[in-house]
Amino acid sequence: HLTSYSPPQGCLVAMPPFTGLKKTDKVKKAVKEAKAKRTEAFKEKAKQKAEKAAKVVKSGASMKVKKKRTTCKFRNPRQPKAPKAPRYARRLVPRMPKLDKYNILKCPVTTESAMKKIEEINTLVFLCNLNANKKQIRYAVETLYEVKCFKVNTLIRPDGQKKAYVRLTQDYDALDVANRIGII
């Protein structure tokens, strides 16, 4: 008999081919039942999955979307800072603003081209503080000369000074303002 046969050590022996057991009716029936159970279980799982999906669609539950990361670094979101509430003032007298209306405008420009602008375009020309912006220049002109500004253009001259062209509205005449200042 082959099961009791053992070949000598180091020797390979060809075994006769295994034909297998013949399937009996009982075995065939058992295999069929197992397949049927498997398909039933699969159908049950699929049914549960479909019911779950239908429930989500009906309720309109929001899907959690994963945030798309565009950098390799993770940075924490900014934490809200509590407003400062000091127990006492750190300085005795509050500082005065460095750019007040008198410090913003240095002097009017009185060149021929500036006079031409005053007469023709209703525009005043001033030398201003280098740190002053257009809003501050507009505020200074409106408060000092009691006029309304239409528009302010600025430039920085090659010598490093800031020049402002202040165009007045049609209600005010630049010639009258220039006379009041003493340019003309």
Long-range contacts (C-beta under 8 A, 24 or more apart in sequence): 98-131, 99-129, 99-131, 99-132, 99-136, 101-139, 101-140, 101-143, 101-144, 102-140, 102-144, 103-129, 104-128, 104-129, 104-132, 104-136, 104-137, 104-139, 104-140, 105-129, 105-137, 105-140, 105-141, 105-144, 106-161, 108-178, 108-181, 108-183, 109-163, 110-183, 115-183, 115-184, 117-165, 117-174, 118-174, 118-175, 118-178, 118-183, 118-184, 119-174, 119-175, 121-167, 122-167, 122-168, 122-170, 122-172, 122-173, 122-174, 123-165, 123-166, 123-167, 123-168, 123-174, 124-165, 124-166, 124-168, 124-174, 124-177, 124-178, 125-163, 125-164, 125-165, 125-166, 126-163, 126-164, 126-166, 127-161, 127-162, 127-163, 127-164, 128-154, 128-162, 128-163, 128-164, 129-162, 130-156, 130-160, 130-161, 130-162, 132-162, 134-164, 137-164, 137-166, 138-166, 141-166, 145-177, 145-180, 145-181, 147-172, 147-177, 148-172
